[in-house]
Amino acid sequence: MAGRHTEARFEFYFRKNMTPQHIADMFDDFAEDYEQEYMNVGLRTHVVVGDFMAKTIPKESRPKVKILDVAAGTGLLGNELKNRGFTHIDALDPAEKMLNVARRRNIYQQLICAFMKKNRNDTIETDCYDSIVASAAVNEGLIPCDAFQEMIRIVKPGGRIIFTVPTKYINNSDNLRDRLLPLIYQLAQEGVWEVTSVALADGDLSSLNGPGTLFSLKVLVSEKTF
Ligand SMILES: C[S@@+](CC[C@H](N)C(=O)[O-])C[C@H]1O[C@@H](n2cnc3c(N)ncnc32)[C@H](O)[C@@H]1O
């Protein structure tokens, strides 16, 4: 049904009472216009994550790196990665019509229509990926904090989980407030991962979001339940 939850596309406050399925339906409703609408607000998170991957992984290693693009949407990040020489990329997203746009790009080897959440997805093996990347995906109503349990399981020990998050959502989102940073630093203390963080300036993520942080979490274990 067209036009559902249109106010929640950019006003994340309106996502507070939406279920995960409502959120996925909202993205499906504007899948064909997503890129134009997000370009209009200067979205460039995918470029930031693509640049970080290229800066940290030498050219000759890139074809060997197995990547899962979580909350891949229409494939903007996959496209950035492909342009930088990464060739083994899978996509995961719960919005089928977003994934249909991604599929047309012919970037991804496997497209998985699913939510990233705490529960185990039996279609994905343990210790499967070298890197998990997520752009514009850790904020209100999208990937929840407890989904890091599943991402830890599917990334190989020594692999990385890389994502960006706007500071205002670290502080204000029901999803993340008082949860994201304590979780990141608690699991670092427990030896589950090593944390690298890169400060992002106002405008780096989009014209809407203000400053933010890119996190690169080097996972040191095969699984961790919390
Ligand atoms: C703002 S878009 C970002 C898409 C893409 N990564 C980009 O940079 O353009 C957010 C995406 O997150 C997806 N999403 C929402 N909840 C999710 C979840 N729990 N797990 C994975 N993806 C989710 C939506 O379907 C949507 O495609």
The ligand as an ORCA input file, in Angstrom:
! r2SCAN-3c Opt
* xyz 0 1
  C      18.106      4.050      5.501
  S      18.091      2.483      4.705
  C      19.830      2.218      4.408
  C      20.065      1.399      3.162
  C      21.515      1.324      2.705
  N      22.375      0.684      3.674
  C      22.046      2.700      2.343
  O      23.106      3.097      2.847
  O      21.413      3.354      1.515
  C      17.759      1.383      6.053
  C      17.505     -0.055      5.631
  O      17.461     -0.844      6.827
  C      16.566     -1.917      6.605
  N      16.227     -2.486      7.922
  C      15.295     -2.099      8.797
  N      15.330     -2.881      9.898
  C      16.322     -3.777      9.717
  C      16.842     -4.845     10.486
  N      16.397     -5.152     11.712
  N      17.852     -5.590      9.968
  C      18.361     -5.288      8.748
  N      17.906     -4.284      7.979
  C      16.899     -3.521      8.453
  C      15.428     -1.259      5.850
  O      14.611     -2.187      5.197
  C      16.196     -0.317      4.911
  O      16.425     -0.924      3.681
*
